[in-house]
Amino acid sequence: MGRVEGRTAIVTGGARGMGAAHARKLASEGARVVVADVLAEEGKALAHELGDAVVFAELDVRDPEQWAATVETARTHGGEVSILVNNAGILRRTPLADTTVEDWNLVLDINLTGAFLGIQAVAPSMRAAGGGAIINVSSMGGLMAIHPSWAYTASKWALRGLTKVAALDLGSDGIRVNSIHPGFISSPMLDGADEDSLSAGLPLPRVGSPEEVADLVLFLAAEATYSTASEFSIDGGILAGIKAEG
């Protein structure tokens, strides 16, 4: 029997990268999964690949009406939602003078407001399910600064605060809310980056895989029954510091 057998999950930004890994992992362990994304072609292809346990829902996480429709799709597909992975996010790297209000708002709307709307949308279904787990995908940029990613860093720090107030509010309903903080993970966000240079000096001197992050998501969904309002780093040890050469 799978570790999340019979449960229903929504994974935002689930069409590719880490989100797709989360969807695969949850489905492989028995969950009914909704892959929610604006990337319809890729999302539908992933759902087709993974079979009847997975369906696609087109979701712009900034839109409350689309969130309501996604939750209804999940309930129809597998029953009340008991797992939400708020994975959707974007990165902008611009100097201070070049960071426009439009870019700032876009990043915060997707990375932060999108997660809030997801929590708000799934909470009634999770209460009906008797509880659940919400995993907010923050970043090492939610524990340290990523320069010069002004809006990204601000959004990921704020997501930690959102996680804690949600845990306080929803804990009595049996809903756990935690954040995870990936470091350098081989995903579309690193496209074009020199992975060897990024990981040089880390205690674990390599870039992580989406599957490793998905293992942590699964643990938080399935086993971490007394963990809430907590941060879980999966970053190769970057917060310890960078090793000098020689």
Backbone as a ProteinNet text record, in pm:
[ID]
protein_1_A
[PRIMARY]
MGRVEGRTAIVTGGARGMGAAHARKLASEGARVVVADVLAEEGKALAHELGDAVVFAELDVRDPEQWAATVETARTHGGEVSILVNNAGILRRTPLADTTVEDWNLVLDINLTGAFLGIQAVAPSMRAAGGGAIINVSSMGGLMAIHPSWAYTASKWALRGLTKVAALDLGSDGIRVNSIHPGFISSPMLDGADEDSLSAGLPLPRVGSPEEVADLVLFLAAEATYSTASEFSIDGGILAGIKAEG
[TERTIARY]
83.2	0	87.5	52.6	132.4	123.4	220.6	229.4	122	62.9	-49	-166.6	-183.3	-288.6	-426.5	-504.1	-641	-658.4	-549.7	-559.8	-560.5	-609.3	-618.9	-526.6	-448.2	-346.5	-359.8	-325	-309.2	-164	-100.5	36.3	34.9	64.9	67.8	205.5	207.2	330.7	374.9	275.5	303.9	338.8	345.5	363.7	506.8	603.8	744.2	830.3	958.2	1053.8	1019.3	1038	1010	863.6	773.4	631.6	595.9	651.8	626	681.1	797.3	853.5	763.6	707	614.7	492	437.1	319	348.7	461.2	499.9	513.5	582.1	607.8	477.7	389.7	263.5	177	172.5	93.6	150.1	283.4	345.9	318.6	284.4	255.3	106.2	23.4	-118.3	-213.8	-162.9	-252.1	-320	-436.3	-500.3	-453.9	-394.9	-322.5	-382	-395.6	-428.3	-301.7	-255	-144.1	-203.9	-173.4	-233.5	-126.4	-150.9	-47.2	-108.7	-36.4	-75	-21.2	70.4	130.1	43.4	-60.7	-161.5	-105.2	-28.9	21.3	110.5	203.7	294.2	220.2	124.9	49.4	-36.1	-101.4	-183	-96.3	21.4	111.7	157.8	188.1	229.9	116.5	-5	-119.3	-142.3	-129.4	-145.5	-37.9	85.5	196.9	173.5	119.5	107	-20	-113.8	-229.3	-348.9	-441	-571.7	-566.6	-458.7	-449.9	-426	-393.3	-352.5	-437.7	-485.7	-556.6	-492.4	-518.9	-465.6	-576.9	-543.2	-634.2	-556.3	-610.6	-544	-566.4	-457	-464.9	-362.2	-411.1	-328.9	-348.8	-244.1	-259.3	-301.3	-299.7	-341.8	-493.3	-565.6	-707.9	-792.7	-865.5	-946.2	-1050.3	-1109.4	-1210.1	-1147.8	-1027.6	-960.5	-919.6	-885.9	-857.4	-981.7	-1096.8	-1220.3	-1249.3	-1228.1	-1251.4	-1152.9	-1029.3	-927.8	-961	-1004.9	-1045.1	-1163.4	-1257.4	-1372.3	-1328.3	-1233.2	-1177.1	-1115	-1041.6	-977.9	-1081.5	-1186.2	-1290	-1361.6	-1384.6	-1448.5	-1356.1	-1227.8	-1128.8	-1101	-1089.5	-1046.7	-1110.4	-1195.6	-1253.7	-1192.1	-1222.4	-1175.5	-1022.1	-972.9	-829	-763.7	-655.5	-582	-433.4	-390.3	-251.2	-251.6	-184.2	-162.3	-13.3	43.9	182.7	182	207.4	215.2	354.4	368.6	499.5	520.2	412.9	425.9	509.8	601.2	683.9	765.4	806.5	893.1	1008.3	1115	1237	1269.6	1299.2	1350.6	1479.3	1585.4	1714.2	1746.1	1719	1744.6	1801.2	1893.6	1944.5	1832.2	1857.9	1757.7	1699.7	1785.4	1737.8	1653.8	1672.1	1599.4	1478.8	1451.1	1336	1212.6	1124.7	1004.8	896.2	802.8	688.8	609.8	601.2	526.8	592.6	725.5	795.3	784.2	800	787.2	650.8	544.9	409.2	384.7	436.6	416.9	477	600.1	666.7	591.3	553.3	481.3	342.4	277.3	144.2	148.7	249.3	258	315.4	427.7	499.1	432.6	365.1	309.6	156.9	96.9	-49.1	-107.3	-41.9	-89.7	-96.3	4.5	3.3	-107.8	-126.7	-236	-371.4	-394	-521.6	-540.7	-432	-442	-483	-420.1	-456.4	-602.9	-643.4	-781.1	-879.1	-842.5	-933.3	-946.7	-836.2	-841.4	-884.3	-876.9	-904.5	-1040.1	-1150.5	-1278.3	-1276.8	-1213.3	-1206.9	-1121.2	-1009.8	-924.8	-998	-1075.6	-1155	-1252.3	-1315.5	-1409.3	-1338.5	-1211.2	-1132	-1085.1	-1098.7	-1051.6	-908.8	-853	-716.3	-637.4	-512.5	-429.9	-295.4	-220.8	-86.7	-72.6	-25.1	6.9	157.7	218.5	363.2	387.1	440.8	472.4	617.6	637.9	773.6	834.8	915.9	988.9	1122.2	1231.7	1362.4	1468.1	1593.8	1701.1	1696.3	1633	1612.1	1507.3	1445.3	1358.2	1428.4	1557.4	1637.9	1763.8	1794.4	1909.4	1874.9	1956.1	1929.7	1987.2	1911	1959.6	1976.1	2098.1	2126.1	2143.3	2082.8	2003.3	1853	1803	1661.7	1576.4	1545.2	1475	1337.3	1254.8	1117.6	1113.5	1198.4	1200.1	1235.7	1341.6	1382.6	1272.7	1214.9	1107.3	989.2	953.6	837.9	862.9	984.7	1013.5	1028	1078.2	1076.7	933.3	852.8	712.5	636.1	672.3	605.2	627.5	741.9	765.2	664.2	640.7	543	402.9	367.9	237.6	221	327.2	323.9	291	353.3	334.8	194.8	142.7	8.6	-95.3	-72.1	-163.7	-160.5	-40.1	-29.2	-104	-91.7	-164.4	-315.1	-359.8	-502.6	-566.5	-494.2	-554.4	-518.6	-427.4	-382.2	-492.4	-587.2	-695.8	-788.1	-777	-853.6	-775.4	-658.4	-576.3	-500	-481.6	-411.2	-272.6	-170.8	-32	18.1	96.3	148	296.8	377.7	522.9	578.5	699.7	767	894.1	926.2	1052.3	1137.2	1268.4	1361.1	1470.8	1437.6	1538.1	1650.4	1767.9	1880.7	1890.1	2009.6	2029.1	1978.8	1866.4	1803	1800.4	1833.7	1834.5	1691.4	1652	1514.9	1517.4	1402.6	1401.9	1452.3	1443.7	1495.9	1646.6	1715.6	1861.1	1903.8	1809.9	1845.8	1950.5	2059.8	2166.7	2270.6	2248.3	2344.4	2454.3	2571.2	2682.5	2665.8	2612.9	2579.9	2703.1	2817.1	2939.3	2984.8	2975.8	3015.7	2922.3	2791.3	2694.8	2720.6	2754.7	2765.2	2905.2	3002.9	3139.1	3142.5	3202.9	3215.1	3103.2	2996.3	2890.5	2939.6	2887.6	2921.2	2892.2	2780.9	2752.9	2771.8	2886.9	2923.6	2861.1	2730.3	2657.4	2522.2	2460.4	2324.1	2227	2119	2021.3	1928.6	1854.6	1759.7	1616.8	1524.6	1384.2	1329.9	1378.7	1330.1	1366.9	1482.1	1520.1	1426.2	1387.2	1291.4	1155.3	1116.9	988.9	984.6	1097.6	1101.7	1068.3	1117.1	1086.5	938.7	884.4	742	658.2	693.6	620.1	627.6	746.3	761	669.5	665.6	581.9	434.4	397.7	257.9	215.7	308.1	270.4	308	428.6	479.7	500.7	518.9	559.3	438.1	375.8	244.6	248.7	368.3	377.7	463.9	480.4	556.4	462.4	462.6	388.3	457	436.2	496.8	649	703.8	848.6	908.8	1039.5	1114.3	1204	1201.3	1284.1	1375.6	1505.2	1602.3	1644.1	1660.5	1714.2	1802.8	1925	2008.2	2155.1	2187.4	2326.9	2412.9	2348.4	2421.9	2469.3	2412.9	2464.4	2454.4	2356.6	2342.6	2456.1	2531.3	2647.5	2761.8	2761.9	2870.6	2933	3027.3	3095.6	3238.7	3279	3414.9	3517.2	3627.9	3735.7	3811.1	3865.1	3944.2	4078.6	4130.2	4262.3	4264.1
-118.9	0	125	222.6	342.8	429.8	518.1	601.5	710.4	743.2	838.9	777	648.3	574	633.6	656.4	701	849.3	923.8	1067.4	1146.6	1269.8	1355.5	1474.5	1501.9	1606.7	1703.9	1828.7	1930.3	1975.8	1978.7	2027.7	2143.5	2263.9	2377.5	2387	2447.3	2446.6	2304.5	2216.1	2072.7	2015.9	2099.4	2047.2	2007.3	2064.7	2036.2	2060.4	2029	2056.1	1989.4	2061.5	2005.5	1968.1	2048.9	2018.1	1884.6	1856.1	1727.3	1612.9	1634.2	1530.8	1506	1612.8	1596	1515.9	1549	1478.2	1330.6	1302.5	1161.9	1085.3	1147.2	1079.3	1050.5	1149.4	1130.3	1025.7	1030.3	930.9	791.2	780	647.8	587.1	673	625.9	622.8	625.4	596.3	713.9	836.7	953.2	972.4	1034.5	1088.9	1233.1	1270	1396.5	1485.3	1612.6	1714.2	1794.4	1786.1	1868.6	2001.9	2108.3	2239.6	2335.1	2394.9	2477.7	2563.1	2669.4	2746.1	2682.1	2588.2	2521.1	2401.4	2427.6	2325	2207.5	2234.2	2124.9	2031.4	2088.6	2005.6	1935.9	2005.2	1944.7	1828.3	1842.7	1734.4	1615.9	1643	1534.5	1456.2	1527.7	1459.3	1375.4	1429.9	1354.2	1228.8	1240.9	1124.4	1019.9	1067.3	976.7	899.7	966.7	905.1	823.6	833.8	743.7	799.1	709.1	749	816.5	798.7	859.3	1009.8	1061.6	1201.8	1271.5	1389.8	1474.1	1611.9	1684.5	1820.5	1922.1	2033.4	2147	2273.4	2352.3	2477.3	2575.9	2627.6	2713.6	2824.4	2946.9	3063.7	3089.7	3070	3073.3	3209.8	3311	3445.6	3463.6	3363.7	3377.7	3294.2	3356.7	3280.2	3190.5	3234.1	3152.3	3026.3	3037.7	2918.6	2825	2882.5	2798.5	2718.5	2784.3	2714.9	2601.9	2626.3	2523.3	2408.3	2438.9	2334	2244.4	2304.4	2224.2	2135	2185.9	2104.7	1991.1	2018.1	1911.4	1803.1	1843.5	1747.1	1664.2	1728	1655.8	1555.7	1593.7	1503.3	1387.1	1417.8	1317.6	1215.6	1262.4	1168.6	1186.5	1286.1	1312.3	1436.3	1459.9	1581	1589.1	1709.8	1732.7	1721.3	1645.3	1639.9	1669.7	1699.1	1739.1	1855.5	1964.1	2075.7	2106.1	2106.4	2146.6	2278.9	2387.3	2519.8	2535.9	2486.3	2480.8	2589.5	2646.3	2744.1	2863.4	2904.5	3019.5	3064.8	3190.7	3244.9	3319.9	3334.8	3401.9	3515.9	3632.2	3745.1	3792.2	3804.9	3851.1	3984.6	4094.1	4226.7	4317.7	4405.7	4503.7	4595	4662.9	4748.8	4848.7	4918.3	5022.8	4968.1	4839.2	4779.2	4697	4692.6	4617.5	4706.4	4674.3	4755.2	4713.9	4804.1	4772	4655.7	4651.5	4543.7	4408.3	4401.3	4275.5	4238.3	4337.6	4313.8	4252	4315.1	4267	4129.6	4104.9	3974.3	3862.8	3882.4	3779.2	3756.8	3863.6	3846.1	3786.8	3825	3770.1	3619.3	3570.7	3426.5	3352.3	3399.9	3324.8	3329.7	3439.7	3459.5	3460.3	3551.9	3558	3428.5	3368.9	3241	3132.5	3128.4	3029.9	3059.9	3188.5	3226.1	3183.3	3211.9	3175.6	3024	2950.8	2805.2	2754.1	2808	2768.9	2801.6	2919.8	2962.9	2872	2831.8	2750.9	2607.8	2548.4	2406.5	2384.4	2488	2467.4	2401.8	2444.8	2378	2230.4	2196.6	2056.9	1975.2	2033.6	1963	1941	2039.3	2018.3	1902.4	1897	1788.1	1654	1656.3	1532.4	1487.4	1573.7	1540.9	1583.8	1663.1	1711.8	1699.8	1741.2	1733.1	1798.2	1808.4	1865.2	1965	2083.7	2186.3	2206	2193.1	2211.2	2331.6	2438	2558.7	2552.5	2557.9	2548.8	2687.9	2714.6	2839.7	2820.1	2850.1	2847.8	2872	2839.3	2887.9	3040.8	3101.6	3245.1	3291.6	3199.7	3234.3	3225.6	3188	3178	3263.9	3310.4	3396.5	3482.2	3580.3	3666.1	3605	3614.3	3576.8	3706.3	3742.4	3869.5	3847.4	3932.8	4051.7	4028.1	3917.4	3880.4	3945.4	4072.5	4151.2	4093.7	4083.1	4038	3890.9	3809.4	3665.7	3642.8	3707.8	3691.4	3738	3853.6	3904.8	3808.4	3753	3663.4	3534	3482.9	3355.5	3370.3	3484.6	3511.1	3526.6	3598.6	3618.7	3487.5	3394.7	3265.2	3189.4	3210.6	3151.3	3204.8	3335.7	3393.8	3343.8	3334.7	3281.5	3139.2	3060.8	2922.3	2917	3004.9	3000.1	3044.4	3150.3	3193.3	3091.9	3026.7	2922	2803.6	2768.4	2658	2689.2	2812.7	2853.5	2847.4	2891.8	2901.4	2765.7	2675	2551.3	2427.3	2442	2325.1	2252.8	2326.7	2262.5	2181.8	2202.9	2122.9	2002.5	1979.1	1866.8	1893.6	2020.5	2058.4	2109.7	2043.7	2081.9	2166.4	2268.7	2358.6	2379.4	2339	2352	2412.5	2465.8	2515.7	2436.8	2419.1	2355.9	2459.2	2443.3	2545.4	2481.8	2454.8	2396	2494.1	2437.4	2515	2503.6	2475.2	2463.1	2325.9	2326	2203.2	2205	2094	2084.1	2093.1	2210.6	2237.7	2352.7	2384.4	2496.9	2628.7	2650.1	2774.5	2787.4	2675.1	2679.2	2668.1	2670.9	2659.7	2764.6	2718.3	2808.7	2834.7	2787.8	2811.2	2705.5	2742.4	2649.7	2577.4	2454.8	2383.6	2352.5	2325.5	2297.1	2419.7	2536.4	2658.9	2689.7	2668	2695.3	2610.5	2484.9	2391.3	2383	2446.4	2442.1	2502.9	2433.3	2483.5	2442.3	2382	2333.6	2213.1	2190.1	2067.7	1941.9	1942.1	1837.3	1901.5	1885.5	1966.9	1919.8	1931.7	1899.2	1968.6	1977.7	2028.9	1916.4	1948.3	1846.7	1811.7	1704.2	1659.2	1688.2	1709.6	1727	1608.9	1490	1370.3	1372.9	1429.9	1441.3	1536.1	1644.9	1736.5	1668.5	1590.7	1519.9	1420.7	1360.6	1270.3	1344.9	1468.1	1548.8	1587.1	1623.3	1655.5	1536	1418.6	1298.1	1274.2	1289.7	1272.3	1367.9	1492.9	1590.7	1561.4	1508.2	1473.8	1349.2	1254.4	1122.1	1095	1131.4	1084.7	1191.8	1314.7	1417.2	1467.5	1377.8	1405.3	1499.5	1529.3	1625	1745.4	1766.5	1881.4	1979.7	2101.9	2209	2341.2	2440.3	2573.8	2567.9	2467.1	2445.5	2463.9	2493.5	2505.4	2382.9	2326.3	2210	2245.3	2253	2287.1	2164	2180.8	2075.2	2145.4	2177.9	2275	2236.5	2109.6	2068.2	2125.9	2189.1	2243.5	2386.3	2460	2594.9	2688.4	2665.3	2754	2738	2628.5	2611.9	2703	2744.2	2825.1	2758.5	2825.6	2776.6	2738.4	2617	2571.4	2643	2683.1	2742.1	2632.2	2668.1	2570.4	2550.2	2427.3	2398.9	2356.6
0	0	0	-82.6	-92.9	30.3	46	165.7	169.6	55.8	52.5	-23	-5.1	-74.1	-44.2	-150.6	-135.6	-107.5	-100.7	-73.4	-203.7	-196.8	-314.8	-297.1	-401.8	-394.7	-511.5	-485	-588.6	-585.4	-703	-716	-814.5	-766.2	-857.5	-924.1	-1042.3	-1118.7	-1146.3	-1164.9	-1168.5	-1303.8	-1406.2	-1540.8	-1571.5	-1501.2	-1533.5	-1409.7	-1421.5	-1315.3	-1183.8	-1074.9	-943.1	-927.8	-982.6	-970.2	-1031.4	-1148.5	-1212.7	-1128.3	-1066	-978.3	-858.5	-801.7	-688.9	-732	-847.4	-896.3	-919.4	-981.4	-1005.7	-873.7	-778.4	-651.3	-577.2	-567.7	-496.1	-565.3	-697.5	-770.8	-753	-751.4	-736.1	-599.4	-501.9	-366.1	-337.1	-442.5	-425.3	-424.8	-439.7	-438.2	-573.4	-568.6	-688.2	-698.3	-810.7	-820.7	-929.3	-897.2	-996.3	-1024.4	-1148.9	-1195.2	-1238.7	-1166.5	-1191.2	-1242	-1358.5	-1419.7	-1529.4	-1567.7	-1686.3	-1813.2	-1799.7	-1915.5	-1952.5	-2030	-2056.3	-2136	-2238.8	-2323	-2243.5	-2167.1	-2086.8	-1973.6	-1912.6	-1803.7	-1850.1	-1963.7	-2017.4	-2056.3	-2111.5	-2149.1	-2026.7	-1917.9	-1795.6	-1739	-1736	-1685	-1768.8	-1900.8	-1988.8	-1959	-1937.7	-1908.2	-1778.4	-1678	-1546.3	-1528.3	-1619.3	-1616.3	-1541.4	-1510.6	-1458.3	-1321.9	-1248.3	-1115.1	-1121.5	-1239.8	-1252.9	-1358.2	-1326.1	-1422.5	-1422.9	-1530.1	-1543.6	-1522.2	-1454.7	-1441.4	-1476	-1566.1	-1600.4	-1486.7	-1432.6	-1313.9	-1321.1	-1320.4	-1290.2	-1141.7	-1063.2	-917.1	-864.8	-949.3	-907.8	-914.3	-964.9	-994.8	-898.5	-805.6	-709.4	-775.6	-886.5	-953.4	-1011.9	-1067	-1117.1	-1003.1	-889.5	-772.9	-731.9	-728	-691.3	-789.3	-917.4	-1018.2	-1004.1	-967.5	-950.5	-831.9	-722.8	-606.9	-643	-719	-759.8	-851.1	-940.6	-1023.9	-936.9	-833.9	-744.4	-670.2	-621.6	-546.4	-636.7	-760.3	-855.6	-891.1	-901.5	-942.3	-833	-707.2	-604	-467.7	-451.3	-319.9	-258.1	-132.5	-65.4	-67.3	-82.2	-92.9	44.9	53.5	180	163.4	41.1	16.9	-81.5	-45.3	-136.7	-139.7	-260.1	-278.5	-355.2	-283.4	-345.7	-405.4	-528.6	-592.6	-697.1	-750.7	-859.4	-814.6	-900.6	-867.4	-987	-983.5	-1087.6	-1023.1	-1100.1	-1054	-1148.8	-1093.6	-1171	-1105.7	-1185	-1133.8	-1201.5	-1133.2	-1188.5	-1080.4	-1117.4	-1021	-971.7	-862.2	-800.5	-900	-973.2	-1063.3	-1177.5	-1208.7	-1321.1	-1277.3	-1148.7	-1098.8	-1106.4	-1199.2	-1217.6	-1119.9	-1096.3	-1011.1	-1071.2	-1203.8	-1269.7	-1243.5	-1254.2	-1226	-1078.3	-991.1	-846.6	-814.8	-866.4	-838.8	-898.7	-1017.3	-1080.7	-995.9	-950	-869.1	-738.7	-669	-543.1	-564.7	-673.7	-701.1	-720.6	-792.1	-818.6	-698.6	-646.7	-543.2	-406.5	-376.5	-242.5	-242.1	-318.4	-321.3	-375.7	-473.4	-527.3	-421.4	-333.1	-224.2	-124.7	-91.2	-1.1	-58	-185.7	-247.4	-248.7	-266	-261.7	-124.5	-21.1	115.5	142.9	104.1	124.6	50.9	-69.6	-151.4	-101.4	-53.2	-15.7	128.1	212.8	355.6	382.6	318.8	346.7	309.1	197.5	156	252.1	298.2	394.1	526.4	568.7	690.2	670.8	554.8	525.9	519.4	479.1	472.6	610.1	710.2	843.8	870	780	797.7	669.5	677.1	557.8	578.6	468.1	471.1	357.8	391.3	292.7	294.8	178.5	165.8	76.3	133	58.3	12.7	-118.3	-171.6	-171.2	-70.6	-62.6	-134.8	-73.2	-137.8	-32.6	-66.6	20.2	25.2	-78.2	-79.1	20.2	91.9	202.9	336.7	333.7	455.4	448.1	328.1	303.9	181.7	152	36.8	-89.7	-198.1	-330.5	-409.7	-437.9	-505	-654.9	-739.6	-707.6	-724.3	-672.2	-690.4	-581.7	-600	-499.5	-468.7	-568.3	-546	-506.9	-568.5	-538.5	-392	-345.4	-206	-111.1	-140.2	-54.2	-50.8	-166	-171.6	-95.1	-102.7	-37.4	113.8	160.6	304.8	353.2	277.1	316.6	319.8	231.2	229.6	360.4	424.5	557	657.4	655.7	747.5	718.6	591.8	553.6	605.3	594.4	642	791.1	867.8	1013.5	1055.4	993	1032.6	986.7	873.3	829.4	925	973.5	1068.8	1198	1245.4	1365.6	1345	1231.2	1203.7	1180.5	1114.1	1065.7	1147.3	1241.8	1316.4	1390.4	1445.3	1519.9	1429.5	1299	1203.2	1152.9	1211	1168.1	1039.3	1006.6	884.6	922.3	871.9	897.1	780.1	809.9	706.7	731.2	634.4	644.8	516.2	525.9	406.5	381.9	253.9	217.8	143.9	155.3	108.1	22.3	-104.9	-193.2	-224.9	-244.5	-294.3	-445.2	-493.8	-637.8	-683.6	-753.6	-800.7	-952.8	-1014.3	-1160.5	-1212.3	-1259.4	-1300.8	-1401	-1462.5	-1557.5	-1500.4	-1370.2	-1312.3	-1328	-1344.4	-1359.9	-1505.3	-1598.2	-1739.5	-1775.7	-1834.7	-1876.1	-1769.6	-1649.5	-1541	-1543.5	-1496.6	-1482.8	-1348.7	-1352.6	-1229.6	-1146.6	-1212.3	-1136.8	-1058.4	-1120.2	-1050.3	-935.2	-956.5	-850.8	-726.9	-748.7	-636.6	-576.5	-639.7	-586.3	-447.3	-355	-218.3	-125.3	-178.7	-90.8	-10.9	110.2	182.1	99.9	26.1	-72.2	-209.3	-271.2	-387.3	-518.9	-526	-648.3	-643.7	-759.5	-767.6	-733.1	-664	-627.1	-741.9	-724.8	-826.5	-781.2	-876	-837.9	-758.3	-788.9	-719.1	-570.8	-537.7	-397.2	-322.9	-389.5	-327.2	-313.3	-413.4	-407.7	-291.9	-260.5	-144.8	-15.8	-3.4	114.4	116.7	2	-7.1	37.7	-9.2	28.8	179.4	237.2	382.1	458.1	416.7	486.5	467.5	353.3	329	405.1	419.9	468.8	614	653.4	782.8	888.5	849.3	946.9	1024.7	1099.2	1157.6	1278	1329.9	1440.8	1403.3	1273.8	1225	1158.1	1206.5	1140.6	1172.6	1084.2	1098.1	1093.9	1026.8	1027.4	888.5	887.6	762.7	746.6	626.9	595.9	478.5	507.7	404.5	326.6	196.1	110.1	7.9	53.9	-18.2	-28.1	-1.3	-8.2	101.8	200.7	315	297.7	200.9	172.1	292.2	380.8	495.7	596.4	586.1	672.9	631.2	504.3	451	330.3	269.6	150.4	187.4	150.5	178.2	89.1	147.7	70.2	-4.2	-118.6	-194.7	-128.1	-143.2	-91.5	53.1
[MASK]
++++++++++++++++++++++++++++++++++++++++++++++++++++++++++++++++++++++++++++++++++++++++++++++++++++++++++++++++++++++++++++++++++++++++++++++++++++++++++++++++++++++++++++++++++++++++++++++++++++++++++++++++++++++++++++++++++++++++++++++++++++++

